[in-house]
Amino acid sequence: MATQGIFNGSLLVVKIGGVAVAHSTSCSLSVSTDLPDATTKDSGGWAAQIQGLRSWSVTTDGLAVIESAAAGVNVEDLFSSVSSRTDVTLTFSTFVSGDKIWTGTAAVESLDFTGDMESPATYSASFTGTGALVMTTNA
């Protein structure tokens, strides 16, 4: 049954190649449209734009895991994608049946690995879409 109304953000998950990014604490999807200026003297003093290029990106943050035997995509896996310049198939959803799921191919734009004193090590990863982002319904 699809998620209804306001829901707990813990349901949103980023998956790479169908596997969840391990120990995520937050994630976000951003979709934007470039709006090139189309203002002319006929615009009556009002700015006008046309729909231009669309783009999308995903970020996720979490507790860092580097062992390759860990369940889920970890810092080692993300670094391997950066190192080999390999795009990933990324999905963003609650993965609840009937909810929307966004899927696309993306490049790992950045990977931050942080260790503060007496705190868990953390990571932050940013992905930039390399083509269309497709929205479907999770079966």
URHUJO-V618269 format. One record per backbone hydrogen bond with DSSP energy under -0.5 kcal/mol. CO is the residue of the C=O (numbers start at 1). NH is the residue of the N-H. Records with the same first field share a line. If there is no record, write none. Layout:
CO->NH, NH
This chain:
8->11
9->12
13->15, 93
14->21
15->91
16->19
19->16
20->73
21->24
23->63
26->61
28->59
30->57
32->55
34->36, 52
36->50
40->43
41->44
43->46
48->38, 39
50->52
53->34
55->32
56->129
57->30
58->127
59->28
60->125
61->25, 26
62->123
65->75, 76
67->70
73->22
74->78
75->79
76->80
77->81
78->82
79->83
80->84
81->86
82->85
85->87
88->90, 106
89->17
90->104
91->15
92->102
93->13
96->99
99->138
100->94
101->136
102->92
103->134
104->90
105->130
106->88
107->109, 128
110->126
112->124
114->122
116->119
121->64
122->114
123->62
124->112
125->60
126->109, 110
127->58
128->107
132->134
134->103, 136
136->101
138->98
